[in-house]
Amino acid sequence: MVIAQARAKYATYPSPGASAWVHKHYIELGGQFIETHEKDRRQKIAQKKFESKKRKPVAKKEEKNKGK
C-alpha cells in the first residue's frame, strides 16, 4: 500500500526521496522493521529464551502452592 502510494506520488521510484518517504510513512502507520543484522537477532532470541526460562520455574512453584 505504501509503495503504491509512493509510485503515484513520485515520478521515479525507487529514488532516494521516495524511499525516505516510504520509510517515514511506514513508521507513521505503525509498521515495524525486523532486525536484519545476524548478531542483533541472535541476542534478541537469546534474551527471549532466557526470560521464558526464568518464568517457568516461578509458574511451577505457584502451582505447587495452590494445592496446599
mmCIF file as Biopython writes it, N, C-alpha, C and O atoms, coordinates in Angstrom:
data_model
#
loop_
_atom_site.group_PDB
_atom_site.id
_atom_site.type_symbol
_atom_site.label_atom_id
_atom_site.label_alt_id
_atom_site.label_comp_id
_atom_site.label_asym_id
_atom_site.label_entity_id
_atom_site.label_seq_id
_atom_site.pdbx_PDB_ins_code
_atom_site.Cartn_x
_atom_site.Cartn_y
_atom_site.Cartn_z
_atom_site.occupancy
_atom_site.B_iso_or_equiv
_atom_site.auth_seq_id
_atom_site.auth_asym_id
_atom_site.pdbx_PDB_model_num
ATOM 1   N N  . MET A ? 1  ? 0.818  -1.180  0.000   1.0 0.0 1  A 1 
ATOM 2   C CA . MET A ? 1  ? 0.000  0.000   0.000   1.0 0.0 1  A 1 
ATOM 3   C C  . MET A ? 1  ? 0.872  1.258   0.000   1.0 0.0 1  A 1 
ATOM 4   O O  . MET A ? 1  ? 0.635  2.183   -0.776  1.0 0.0 1  A 1 
ATOM 5   N N  . VAL A ? 2  ? 1.867  1.286   0.860   1.0 0.0 2  A 1 
ATOM 6   C CA . VAL A ? 2  ? 2.718  2.476   0.962   1.0 0.0 2  A 1 
ATOM 7   C C  . VAL A ? 2  ? 3.538  2.634   -0.314  1.0 0.0 2  A 1 
ATOM 8   O O  . VAL A ? 2  ? 3.723  3.751   -0.797  1.0 0.0 2  A 1 
ATOM 9   N N  . ILE A ? 3  ? 4.025  1.537   -0.855  1.0 0.0 3  A 1 
ATOM 10  C CA . ILE A ? 3  ? 4.826  1.606   -2.076  1.0 0.0 3  A 1 
ATOM 11  C C  . ILE A ? 3  ? 3.963  2.070   -3.250  1.0 0.0 3  A 1 
ATOM 12  O O  . ILE A ? 3  ? 4.419  2.851   -4.086  1.0 0.0 3  A 1 
ATOM 13  N N  . ALA A ? 4  ? 2.735  1.597   -3.312  1.0 0.0 4  A 1 
ATOM 14  C CA . ALA A ? 4  ? 1.832  2.043   -4.371  1.0 0.0 4  A 1 
ATOM 15  C C  . ALA A ? 4  ? 1.583  3.548   -4.276  1.0 0.0 4  A 1 
ATOM 16  O O  . ALA A ? 4  ? 1.517  4.234   -5.296  1.0 0.0 4  A 1 
ATOM 17  N N  . GLN A ? 5  ? 1.447  4.054   -3.071  1.0 0.0 5  A 1 
ATOM 18  C CA . GLN A ? 5  ? 1.270  5.495   -2.882  1.0 0.0 5  A 1 
ATOM 19  C C  . GLN A ? 5  ? 2.522  6.255   -3.312  1.0 0.0 5  A 1 
ATOM 20  O O  . GLN A ? 5  ? 2.431  7.329   -3.908  1.0 0.0 5  A 1 
ATOM 21  N N  . ALA A ? 6  ? 3.692  5.689   -3.006  1.0 0.0 6  A 1 
ATOM 22  C CA . ALA A ? 6  ? 4.946  6.349   -3.383  1.0 0.0 6  A 1 
ATOM 23  C C  . ALA A ? 6  ? 5.098  6.380   -4.901  1.0 0.0 6  A 1 
ATOM 24  O O  . ALA A ? 6  ? 5.568  7.373   -5.457  1.0 0.0 6  A 1 
ATOM 25  N N  . ARG A ? 7  ? 4.707  5.305   -5.570  1.0 0.0 7  A 1 
ATOM 26  C CA . ARG A ? 7  ? 4.793  5.279   -7.035  1.0 0.0 7  A 1 
ATOM 27  C C  . ARG A ? 7  ? 3.876  6.337   -7.655  1.0 0.0 7  A 1 
ATOM 28  O O  . ARG A ? 7  ? 4.214  6.936   -8.676  1.0 0.0 7  A 1 
ATOM 29  N N  . ALA A ? 8  ? 2.722  6.562   -7.037  1.0 0.0 8  A 1 
ATOM 30  C CA . ALA A ? 8  ? 1.802  7.578   -7.544  1.0 0.0 8  A 1 
ATOM 31  C C  . ALA A ? 8  ? 2.304  8.991   -7.231  1.0 0.0 8  A 1 
ATOM 32  O O  . ALA A ? 8  ? 2.077  9.920   -8.006  1.0 0.0 8  A 1 
ATOM 33  N N  . LYS A ? 9  ? 2.976  9.145   -6.112  1.0 0.0 9  A 1 
ATOM 34  C CA . LYS A ? 9  ? 3.415  10.466  -5.660  1.0 0.0 9  A 1 
ATOM 35  C C  . LYS A ? 9  ? 4.691  10.931  -6.376  1.0 0.0 9  A 1 
ATOM 36  O O  . LYS A ? 9  ? 4.819  12.113  -6.694  1.0 0.0 9  A 1 
ATOM 37  N N  . TYR A ? 10 ? 5.633  10.015  -6.632  1.0 0.0 10 A 1 
ATOM 38  C CA . TYR A ? 10 ? 6.933  10.374  -7.202  1.0 0.0 10 A 1 
ATOM 39  C C  . TYR A ? 10 ? 7.017  9.895   -8.648  1.0 0.0 10 A 1 
ATOM 40  O O  . TYR A ? 10 ? 6.510  8.829   -8.996  1.0 0.0 10 A 1 
ATOM 41  N N  . ALA A ? 11 ? 7.665  10.702  -9.478  1.0 0.0 11 A 1 
ATOM 42  C CA . ALA A ? 11 ? 7.798  10.371  -10.894 1.0 0.0 11 A 1 
ATOM 43  C C  . ALA A ? 11 ? 8.698  9.148   -11.099 1.0 0.0 11 A 1 
ATOM 44  O O  . ALA A ? 11 ? 8.422  8.300   -11.947 1.0 0.0 11 A 1 
ATOM 45  N N  . THR A ? 12 ? 9.763  9.069   -10.322 1.0 0.0 12 A 1 
ATOM 46  C CA . THR A ? 12 ? 10.657 7.908   -10.427 1.0 0.0 12 A 1 
ATOM 47  C C  . THR A ? 12 ? 10.682 7.188   -9.083  1.0 0.0 12 A 1 
ATOM 48  O O  . THR A ? 12 ? 10.931 7.779   -8.032  1.0 0.0 12 A 1 
ATOM 49  N N  . TYR A ? 13 ? 10.419 5.904   -9.163  1.0 0.0 13 A 1 
ATOM 50  C CA . TYR A ? 13 ? 10.511 5.064   -7.972  1.0 0.0 13 A 1 
ATOM 51  C C  . TYR A ? 13 ? 11.228 3.795   -8.392  1.0 0.0 13 A 1 
ATOM 52  O O  . TYR A ? 13 ? 10.834 3.195   -9.392  1.0 0.0 13 A 1 
ATOM 53  N N  . PRO A ? 14 ? 12.234 3.364   -7.701  1.0 0.0 14 A 1 
ATOM 54  C CA . PRO A ? 14 ? 12.765 3.883   -6.448  1.0 0.0 14 A 1 
ATOM 55  C C  . PRO A ? 14 ? 13.721 5.051   -6.667  1.0 0.0 14 A 1 
ATOM 56  O O  . PRO A ? 14 ? 14.460 5.100   -7.650  1.0 0.0 14 A 1 
ATOM 57  N N  . SER A ? 15 ? 13.687 5.951   -5.761  1.0 0.0 15 A 1 
ATOM 58  C CA . SER A ? 15 ? 14.610 7.082   -5.719  1.0 0.0 15 A 1 
ATOM 59  C C  . SER A ? 15 ? 14.881 7.373   -4.251  1.0 0.0 15 A 1 
ATOM 60  O O  . SER A ? 15 ? 14.098 6.959   -3.397  1.0 0.0 15 A 1 
ATOM 61  N N  . PRO A ? 16 ? 15.958 8.069   -3.931  1.0 0.0 16 A 1 
ATOM 62  C CA . PRO A ? 16 ? 16.259 8.353   -2.525  1.0 0.0 16 A 1 
ATOM 63  C C  . PRO A ? 16 ? 15.127 9.090   -1.798  1.0 0.0 16 A 1 
ATOM 64  O O  . PRO A ? 16 ? 14.808 8.772   -0.652  1.0 0.0 16 A 1 
ATOM 65  N N  . GLY A ? 17 ? 14.536 10.059  -2.462  1.0 0.0 17 A 1 
ATOM 66  C CA . GLY A ? 17 ? 13.437 10.806  -1.837  1.0 0.0 17 A 1 
ATOM 67  C C  . GLY A ? 17 ? 12.221 9.939   -1.600  1.0 0.0 17 A 1 
ATOM 68  O O  . GLY A ? 17 ? 11.595 10.009  -0.543  1.0 0.0 17 A 1 
ATOM 69  N N  . ALA A ? 18 ? 11.888 9.121   -2.584  1.0 0.0 18 A 1 
ATOM 70  C CA . ALA A ? 18 ? 10.726 8.242   -2.450  1.0 0.0 18 A 1 
ATOM 71  C C  . ALA A ? 18 ? 10.967 7.187   -1.370  1.0 0.0 18 A 1 
ATOM 72  O O  . ALA A ? 18 ? 10.065 6.870   -0.594  1.0 0.0 18 A 1 
ATOM 73  N N  . SER A ? 19 ? 12.165 6.652   -1.324  1.0 0.0 19 A 1 
ATOM 74  C CA . SER A ? 19 ? 12.485 5.648   -0.309  1.0 0.0 19 A 1 
ATOM 75  C C  . SER A ? 19 ? 12.405 6.231   1.092   1.0 0.0 19 A 1 
ATOM 76  O O  . SER A ? 19 ? 11.909 5.581   2.012   1.0 0.0 19 A 1 
ATOM 77  N N  . ALA A ? 20 ? 12.889 7.452   1.255   1.0 0.0 20 A 1 
ATOM 78  C CA . ALA A ? 20 ? 12.811 8.109   2.561   1.0 0.0 20 A 1 
ATOM 79  C C  . ALA A ? 20 ? 11.355 8.349   2.947   1.0 0.0 20 A 1 
ATOM 80  O O  . ALA A ? 20 ? 10.977 8.166   4.104   1.0 0.0 20 A 1 
ATOM 81  N N  . TRP A ? 21 ? 10.546 8.756   1.987   1.0 0.0 21 A 1 
ATOM 82  C CA . TRP A ? 21 ? 9.125  8.987   2.253   1.0 0.0 21 A 1 
ATOM 83  C C  . TRP A ? 21 ? 8.433  7.680   2.651   1.0 0.0 21 A 1 
ATOM 84  O O  . TRP A ? 21 ? 7.637  7.662   3.590   1.0 0.0 21 A 1 
ATOM 85  N N  . VAL A ? 22 ? 8.732  6.589   1.941   1.0 0.0 22 A 1 
ATOM 86  C CA . VAL A ? 22 ? 8.138  5.286   2.262   1.0 0.0 22 A 1 
ATOM 87  C C  . VAL A ? 22 ? 8.514  4.876   3.681   1.0 0.0 22 A 1 
ATOM 88  O O  . VAL A ? 22 ? 7.660  4.433   4.448   1.0 0.0 22 A 1 
ATOM 89  N N  . HIS A ? 23 ? 9.777  5.021   4.027   1.0 0.0 23 A 1 
ATOM 90  C CA . HIS A ? 23 ? 10.252 4.649   5.363   1.0 0.0 23 A 1 
ATOM 91  C C  . HIS A ? 23 ? 9.512  5.449   6.436   1.0 0.0 23 A 1 
ATOM 92  O O  . HIS A ? 23 ? 9.009  4.880   7.405   1.0 0.0 23 A 1 
ATOM 93  N N  . LYS A ? 24 ? 9.449  6.744   6.264   1.0 0.0 24 A 1 
ATOM 94  C CA . LYS A ? 24 ? 8.795  7.622   7.240   1.0 0.0 24 A 1 
ATOM 95  C C  . LYS A ? 24 ? 7.299  7.306   7.349   1.0 0.0 24 A 1 
ATOM 96  O O  . LYS A ? 24 ? 6.756  7.204   8.449   1.0 0.0 24 A 1 
ATOM 97  N N  . HIS A ? 25 ? 6.655  7.156   6.213   1.0 0.0 25 A 1 
ATOM 98  C CA . HIS A ? 25 ? 5.213  6.902   6.192   1.0 0.0 25 A 1 
ATOM 99  C C  . HIS A ? 25 ? 4.875  5.540   6.805   1.0 0.0 25 A 1 
ATOM 100 O O  . HIS A ? 25 ? 3.871  5.399   7.503   1.0 0.0 25 A 1 
ATOM 101 N N  . TYR A ? 26 ? 5.718  4.544   6.540   1.0 0.0 26 A 1 
ATOM 102 C CA . TYR A ? 26 ? 5.522  3.201   7.088   1.0 0.0 26 A 1 
ATOM 103 C C  . TYR A ? 26 ? 5.558  3.230   8.618   1.0 0.0 26 A 1 
ATOM 104 O O  . TYR A ? 26 ? 4.737  2.591   9.277   1.0 0.0 26 A 1 
ATOM 105 N N  . ILE A ? 27 ? 6.498  3.963   9.164   1.0 0.0 27 A 1 
ATOM 106 C CA . ILE A ? 27 ? 6.610  4.084   10.624  1.0 0.0 27 A 1 
ATOM 107 C C  . ILE A ? 27 ? 5.412  4.844   11.186  1.0 0.0 27 A 1 
ATOM 108 O O  . ILE A ? 27 ? 4.890  4.479   12.239  1.0 0.0 27 A 1 
ATOM 109 N N  . GLU A ? 28 ? 4.977  5.883   10.505  1.0 0.0 28 A 1 
ATOM 110 C CA . GLU A ? 28 ? 3.813  6.656   10.963  1.0 0.0 28 A 1 
ATOM 111 C C  . GLU A ? 28 ? 2.555  5.792   11.028  1.0 0.0 28 A 1 
ATOM 112 O O  . GLU A ? 28 ? 1.698  5.995   11.887  1.0 0.0 28 A 1 
ATOM 113 N N  . LEU A ? 29 ? 2.454  4.831   10.114  1.0 0.0 29 A 1 
ATOM 114 C CA . LEU A ? 29 ? 1.293  3.940   10.085  1.0 0.0 29 A 1 
ATOM 115 C C  . LEU A ? 29 ? 1.390  2.807   11.110  1.0 0.0 29 A 1 
ATOM 116 O O  . LEU A ? 29 ? 0.478  1.988   11.221  1.0 0.0 29 A 1 
ATOM 117 N N  . GLY A ? 30 ? 2.488  2.762   11.853  1.0 0.0 30 A 1 
ATOM 118 C CA . GLY A ? 30 ? 2.639  1.755   12.890  1.0 0.0 30 A 1 
ATOM 119 C C  . GLY A ? 30 ? 3.428  0.539   12.457  1.0 0.0 30 A 1 
ATOM 120 O O  . GLY A ? 30 ? 3.463  -0.464  13.171  1.0 0.0 30 A 1 
ATOM 121 N N  . GLY A ? 31 ? 4.053  0.609   11.314  1.0 0.0 31 A 1 
ATOM 122 C CA . GLY A ? 31 ? 4.862  -0.510  10.834  1.0 0.0 31 A 1 
ATOM 123 C C  . GLY A ? 31 ? 6.136  -0.656  11.634  1.0 0.0 31 A 1 
ATOM 124 O O  . GLY A ? 31 ? 6.657  0.314   12.184  1.0 0.0 31 A 1 
ATOM 125 N N  . GLN A ? 32 ? 6.631  -1.877  11.694  1.0 0.0 32 A 1 
ATOM 126 C CA . GLN A ? 32 ? 7.876  -2.148  12.407  1.0 0.0 32 A 1 
ATOM 127 C C  . GLN A ? 32 ? 8.822  -2.895  11.487  1.0 0.0 32 A 1 
ATOM 128 O O  . GLN A ? 32 ? 8.400  -3.734  10.691  1.0 0.0 32 A 1 
ATOM 129 N N  . PHE A ? 33 ? 10.091 -2.586  11.602  1.0 0.0 33 A 1 
ATOM 130 C CA . PHE A ? 33 ? 11.111 -3.251  10.815  1.0 0.0 33 A 1 
ATOM 131 C C  . PHE A ? 33 ? 11.763 -4.338  11.660  1.0 0.0 33 A 1 
ATOM 132 O O  . PHE A ? 33 ? 11.997 -4.141  12.852  1.0 0.0 33 A 1 
ATOM 133 N N  . ILE A ? 34 ? 12.057 -5.477  11.053  1.0 0.0 34 A 1 
ATOM 134 C CA . ILE A ? 34 ? 12.746 -6.532  11.789  1.0 0.0 34 A 1 
ATOM 135 C C  . ILE A ? 34 ? 14.240 -6.275  11.723  1.0 0.0 34 A 1 
ATOM 136 O O  . ILE A ? 34 ? 14.732 -5.649  10.784  1.0 0.0 34 A 1 
ATOM 137 N N  . GLU A ? 35 ? 14.951 -6.757  12.716  1.0 0.0 35 A 1 
ATOM 138 C CA . GLU A ? 35 ? 16.390 -6.580  12.767  1.0 0.0 35 A 1 
ATOM 139 C C  . GLU A ? 35 ? 17.032 -7.503  11.743  1.0 0.0 35 A 1 
ATOM 140 O O  . GLU A ? 35 ? 16.760 -8.703  11.733  1.0 0.0 35 A 1 
ATOM 141 N N  . THR A ? 36 ? 17.880 -6.954  10.884  1.0 0.0 36 A 1 
ATOM 142 C CA . THR A ? 36 ? 18.482 -7.761  9.835   1.0 0.0 36 A 1 
ATOM 143 C C  . THR A ? 36 ? 19.927 -8.148  10.141  1.0 0.0 36 A 1 
ATOM 144 O O  . THR A ? 36 ? 20.476 -9.015  9.461   1.0 0.0 36 A 1 
ATOM 145 N N  . HIS A ? 37 ? 20.547 -7.546  11.123  1.0 0.0 37 A 1 
ATOM 146 C CA . HIS A ? 37 ? 21.908 -7.915  11.473  1.0 0.0 37 A 1 
ATOM 147 C C  . HIS A ? 37 ? 21.852 -9.203  12.289  1.0 0.0 37 A 1 
ATOM 148 O O  . HIS A ? 37 ? 21.142 -9.277  13.291  1.0 0.0 37 A 1 
ATOM 149 N N  . GLU A ? 38 ? 22.580 -10.187 11.870  1.0 0.0 38 A 1 
ATOM 150 C CA . GLU A ? 38 ? 22.524 -11.514 12.489  1.0 0.0 38 A 1 
ATOM 151 C C  . GLU A ? 38 ? 22.888 -11.461 13.973  1.0 0.0 38 A 1 
ATOM 152 O O  . GLU A ? 38 ? 22.255 -12.136 14.786  1.0 0.0 38 A 1 
ATOM 153 N N  . LYS A ? 39 ? 23.886 -10.678 14.332  1.0 0.0 39 A 1 
ATOM 154 C CA . LYS A ? 39 ? 24.324 -10.589 15.733  1.0 0.0 39 A 1 
ATOM 155 C C  . LYS A ? 39 ? 23.192 -10.063 16.618  1.0 0.0 39 A 1 
ATOM 156 O O  . LYS A ? 39 ? 22.927 -10.616 17.685  1.0 0.0 39 A 1 
ATOM 157 N N  . ASP A ? 40 ? 22.535 -9.007  16.176  1.0 0.0 40 A 1 
ATOM 158 C CA . ASP A ? 40 ? 21.451 -8.417  16.956  1.0 0.0 40 A 1 
ATOM 159 C C  . ASP A ? 40 ? 20.266 -9.371  17.069  1.0 0.0 40 A 1 
ATOM 160 O O  . ASP A ? 40 ? 19.651 -9.470  18.131  1.0 0.0 40 A 1 
ATOM 161 N N  . ARG A ? 41 ? 19.941 -10.077 15.980  1.0 0.0 41 A 1 
ATOM 162 C CA . ARG A ? 41 ? 18.832 -11.025 16.008  1.0 0.0 41 A 1 
ATOM 163 C C  . ARG A ? 41 ? 19.117 -12.153 16.999  1.0 0.0 41 A 1 
ATOM 164 O O  . ARG A ? 41 ? 18.232 -12.566 17.749  1.0 0.0 41 A 1 
ATOM 165 N N  . ARG A ? 42 ? 20.353 -12.646 16.998  1.0 0.0 42 A 1 
ATOM 166 C CA . ARG A ? 42 ? 20.728 -13.727 17.917  1.0 0.0 42 A 1 
ATOM 167 C C  . ARG A ? 42 ? 20.613 -13.276 19.369  1.0 0.0 42 A 1 
ATOM 168 O O  . ARG A ? 42 ? 20.157 -14.034 20.225  1.0 0.0 42 A 1 
ATOM 169 N N  . GLN A ? 43 ? 21.029 -12.037 19.646  1.0 0.0 43 A 1 
ATOM 170 C CA . GLN A ? 43 ? 20.941 -11.522 21.010  1.0 0.0 43 A 1 
ATOM 171 C C  . GLN A ? 43 ? 19.489 -11.417 21.462  1.0 0.0 43 A 1 
ATOM 172 O O  . GLN A ? 43 ? 19.179 -11.759 22.603  1.0 0.0 43 A 1 
ATOM 173 N N  . LYS A ? 44 ? 18.604 -10.957 20.604  1.0 0.0 44 A 1 
ATOM 174 C CA . LYS A ? 44 ? 17.194 -10.829 20.963  1.0 0.0 44 A 1 
ATOM 175 C C  . LYS A ? 44 ? 16.565 -12.197 21.193  1.0 0.0 44 A 1 
ATOM 176 O O  . LYS A ? 44 ? 15.774 -12.363 22.122  1.0 0.0 44 A 1 
ATOM 177 N N  . ILE A ? 45 ? 16.904 -13.174 20.363  1.0 0.0 45 A 1 
ATOM 178 C CA . ILE A ? 45 ? 16.368 -14.523 20.526  1.0 0.0 45 A 1 
ATOM 179 C C  . ILE A ? 45 ? 16.871 -15.128 21.828  1.0 0.0 45 A 1 
ATOM 180 O O  . ILE A ? 45 ? 16.100 -15.747 22.562  1.0 0.0 45 A 1 
ATOM 181 N N  . ALA A ? 46 ? 18.156 -14.957 22.121  1.0 0.0 46 A 1 
ATOM 182 C CA . ALA A ? 46 ? 18.719 -15.482 23.361  1.0 0.0 46 A 1 
ATOM 183 C C  . ALA A ? 46 ? 18.068 -14.829 24.574  1.0 0.0 46 A 1 
ATOM 184 O O  . ALA A ? 46 ? 17.805 -15.500 25.572  1.0 0.0 46 A 1 
ATOM 185 N N  . GLN A ? 47 ? 17.808 -13.534 24.500  1.0 0.0 47 A 1 
ATOM 186 C CA . GLN A ? 47 ? 17.163 -12.817 25.601  1.0 0.0 47 A 1 
ATOM 187 C C  . GLN A ? 47 ? 15.757 -13.352 25.836  1.0 0.0 47 A 1 
ATOM 188 O O  . GLN A ? 47 ? 15.356 -13.539 26.985  1.0 0.0 47 A 1 
ATOM 189 N N  . LYS A ? 48 ? 15.001 -13.602 24.770  1.0 0.0 48 A 1 
ATOM 190 C CA . LYS A ? 48 ? 13.647 -14.133 24.913  1.0 0.0 48 A 1 
ATOM 191 C C  . LYS A ? 48 ? 13.665 -15.526 25.524  1.0 0.0 48 A 1 
ATOM 192 O O  . LYS A ? 48 ? 12.824 -15.838 26.368  1.0 0.0 48 A 1 
ATOM 193 N N  . LYS A ? 49 ? 14.606 -16.368 25.113  1.0 0.0 49 A 1 
ATOM 194 C CA . LYS A ? 49 ? 14.717 -17.716 25.678  1.0 0.0 49 A 1 
ATOM 195 C C  . LYS A ? 49 ? 15.040 -17.636 27.168  1.0 0.0 49 A 1 
ATOM 196 O O  . LYS A ? 49 ? 14.460 -18.364 27.974  1.0 0.0 49 A 1 
ATOM 197 N N  . PHE A ? 50 ? 15.959 -16.756 27.526  1.0 0.0 50 A 1 
ATOM 198 C CA . PHE A ? 50 ? 16.350 -16.600 28.922  1.0 0.0 50 A 1 
ATOM 199 C C  . PHE A ? 50 ? 15.165 -16.155 29.771  1.0 0.0 50 A 1 
ATOM 200 O O  . PHE A ? 50 ? 14.941 -16.677 30.863  1.0 0.0 50 A 1 
ATOM 201 N N  . GLU A ? 51 ? 14.408 -15.186 29.261  1.0 0.0 51 A 1 
ATOM 202 C CA . GLU A ? 51 ? 13.255 -14.689 30.012  1.0 0.0 51 A 1 
ATOM 203 C C  . GLU A ? 51 ? 12.175 -15.758 30.153  1.0 0.0 51 A 1 
ATOM 204 O O  . GLU A ? 51 ? 11.543 -15.860 31.204  1.0 0.0 51 A 1 
ATOM 205 N N  . SER A ? 52 ? 11.958 -16.549 29.116  1.0 0.0 52 A 1 
ATOM 206 C CA . SER A ? 52 ? 10.934 -17.588 29.200  1.0 0.0 52 A 1 
ATOM 207 C C  . SER A ? 52 ? 11.359 -18.679 30.175  1.0 0.0 52 A 1 
ATOM 208 O O  . SER A ? 52 ? 10.509 -19.237 30.870  1.0 0.0 52 A 1 
ATOM 209 N N  . LYS A ? 53 ? 12.639 -18.996 30.244  1.0 0.0 53 A 1 
ATOM 210 C CA . LYS A ? 53 ? 13.114 -19.998 31.195  1.0 0.0 53 A 1 
ATOM 211 C C  . LYS A ? 53 ? 13.011 -19.481 32.624  1.0 0.0 53 A 1 
ATOM 212 O O  . LYS A ? 53 ? 12.766 -20.256 33.548  1.0 0.0 53 A 1 
ATOM 213 N N  . LYS A ? 54 ? 13.196 -18.172 32.813  1.0 0.0 54 A 1 
ATOM 214 C CA . LYS A ? 54 ? 13.071 -17.583 34.145  1.0 0.0 54 A 1 
ATOM 215 C C  . LYS A ? 54 ? 11.638 -17.661 34.644  1.0 0.0 54 A 1 
ATOM 216 O O  . LYS A ? 54 ? 11.405 -17.849 35.838  1.0 0.0 54 A 1 
ATOM 217 N N  . ARG A ? 55 ? 10.682 -17.519 33.748  1.0 0.0 55 A 1 
ATOM 218 C CA . ARG A ? 55 ? 9.272  -17.515 34.145  1.0 0.0 55 A 1 
ATOM 219 C C  . ARG A ? 55 ? 8.752  -18.900 34.482  1.0 0.0 55 A 1 
ATOM 220 O O  . ARG A ? 55 ? 7.892  -19.022 35.354  1.0 0.0 55 A 1 
ATOM 221 N N  . LYS A ? 56 ? 9.229  -19.935 33.839  1.0 0.0 56 A 1 
ATOM 222 C CA . LYS A ? 56 ? 8.705  -21.291 34.019  1.0 0.0 56 A 1 
ATOM 223 C C  . LYS A ? 56 ? 8.826  -21.802 35.461  1.0 0.0 56 A 1 
ATOM 224 O O  . LYS A ? 56 ? 7.832  -22.299 35.992  1.0 0.0 56 A 1 
ATOM 225 N N  . PRO A ? 57 ? 9.975  -21.708 36.117  1.0 0.0 57 A 1 
ATOM 226 C CA . PRO A ? 57 ? 10.047 -22.206 37.499  1.0 0.0 57 A 1 
ATOM 227 C C  . PRO A ? 57 ? 9.114  -21.461 38.451  1.0 0.0 57 A 1 
ATOM 228 O O  . PRO A ? 57 ? 8.584  -22.063 39.385  1.0 0.0 57 A 1 
ATOM 229 N N  . VAL A ? 58 ? 8.909  -20.192 38.236  1.0 0.0 58 A 1 
ATOM 230 C CA . VAL A ? 58 ? 8.024  -19.414 39.091  1.0 0.0 58 A 1 
ATOM 231 C C  . VAL A ? 58 ? 6.594  -19.936 38.940  1.0 0.0 58 A 1 
ATOM 232 O O  . VAL A ? 58 ? 5.873  -20.053 39.930  1.0 0.0 58 A 1 
ATOM 233 N N  . ALA A ? 59 ? 6.188  -20.246 37.734  1.0 0.0 59 A 1 
ATOM 234 C CA . ALA A ? 59 ? 4.844  -20.761 37.490  1.0 0.0 59 A 1 
ATOM 235 C C  . ALA A ? 59 ? 4.665  -22.128 38.156  1.0 0.0 59 A 1 
ATOM 236 O O  . ALA A ? 59 ? 3.597  -22.418 38.693  1.0 0.0 59 A 1 
ATOM 237 N N  . LYS A ? 60 ? 5.689  -22.957 38.124  1.0 0.0 60 A 1 
ATOM 238 C CA . LYS A ? 60 ? 5.604  -24.289 38.742  1.0 0.0 60 A 1 
ATOM 239 C C  . LYS A ? 60 ? 5.477  -24.165 40.263  1.0 0.0 60 A 1 
ATOM 240 O O  . LYS A ? 60 ? 4.721  -24.915 40.880  1.0 0.0 60 A 1 
ATOM 241 N N  . LYS A ? 61 ? 6.200  -23.236 40.866  1.0 0.0 61 A 1 
ATOM 242 C CA . LYS A ? 61 ? 6.131  -23.038 42.315  1.0 0.0 61 A 1 
ATOM 243 C C  . LYS A ? 61 ? 4.743  -22.561 42.717  1.0 0.0 61 A 1 
ATOM 244 O O  . LYS A ? 61 ? 4.213  -22.983 43.745  1.0 0.0 61 A 1 
ATOM 245 N N  . GLU A ? 62 ? 4.153  -21.685 41.912  1.0 0.0 62 A 1 
ATOM 246 C CA . GLU A ? 62 ? 2.813  -21.180 42.225  1.0 0.0 62 A 1 
ATOM 247 C C  . GLU A ? 62 ? 1.784  -22.298 42.158  1.0 0.0 62 A 1 
ATOM 248 O O  . GLU A ? 62 ? 0.856  -22.333 42.967  1.0 0.0 62 A 1 
ATOM 249 N N  . GLU A ? 63 ? 1.935  -23.214 41.204  1.0 0.0 63 A 1 
ATOM 250 C CA . GLU A ? 63 ? 1.009  -24.348 41.093  1.0 0.0 63 A 1 
ATOM 251 C C  . GLU A ? 63 ? 1.113  -25.257 42.315  1.0 0.0 63 A 1 
ATOM 252 O O  . GLU A ? 63 ? 0.100  -25.752 42.810  1.0 0.0 63 A 1 
ATOM 253 N N  . LYS A ? 64 ? 2.326  -25.475 42.798  1.0 0.0 64 A 1 
ATOM 254 C CA . LYS A ? 64 ? 2.508  -26.329 43.972  1.0 0.0 64 A 1 
ATOM 255 C C  . LYS A ? 64 ? 1.888  -25.684 45.209  1.0 0.0 64 A 1 
ATOM 256 O O  . LYS A ? 64 ? 1.285  -26.370 46.034  1.0 0.0 64 A 1 
ATOM 257 N N  . ASN A ? 65 ? 2.036  -24.381 45.336  1.0 0.0 65 A 1 
ATOM 258 C CA . ASN A ? 65 ? 1.487  -23.681 46.499  1.0 0.0 65 A 1 
ATOM 259 C C  . ASN A ? 65 ? -0.026 -23.644 46.493  1.0 0.0 65 A 1 
ATOM 260 O O  . ASN A ? 65 ? -0.633 -23.577 47.562  1.0 0.0 65 A 1 
ATOM 261 N N  . LYS A ? 66 ? -0.660 -23.686 45.332  1.0 0.0 66 A 1 
ATOM 262 C CA . LYS A ? 66 ? -2.109 -23.681 45.245  1.0 0.0 66 A 1 
ATOM 263 C C  . LYS A ? 66 ? -2.706 -24.963 45.808  1.0 0.0 66 A 1 
ATOM 264 O O  . LYS A ? 66 ? -3.787 -24.944 46.397  1.0 0.0 66 A 1 
ATOM 265 N N  . GLY A ? 67 ? -2.013 -26.059 45.631  1.0 0.0 67 A 1 
ATOM 266 C CA . GLY A ? 67 ? -2.522 -27.349 46.096  1.0 0.0 67 A 1 
ATOM 267 C C  . GLY A ? 67 ? -2.454 -27.502 47.608  1.0 0.0 67 A 1 
ATOM 268 O O  . GLY A ? 67 ? -3.125 -28.376 48.157  1.0 0.0 67 A 1 
ATOM 269 N N  . LYS A ? 68 ? -1.679 -26.697 48.288  1.0 0.0 68 A 1 
ATOM 270 C CA . LYS A ? 68 ? -1.522 -26.818 49.754  1.0 0.0 68 A 1 
ATOM 271 C C  . LYS A ? 68 ? -2.480 -25.995 50.521  1.0 0.0 68 A 1 
ATOM 272 O O  . LYS A ? 68 ? -2.456 -26.005 51.752  1.0 0.0 68 A 1 
#
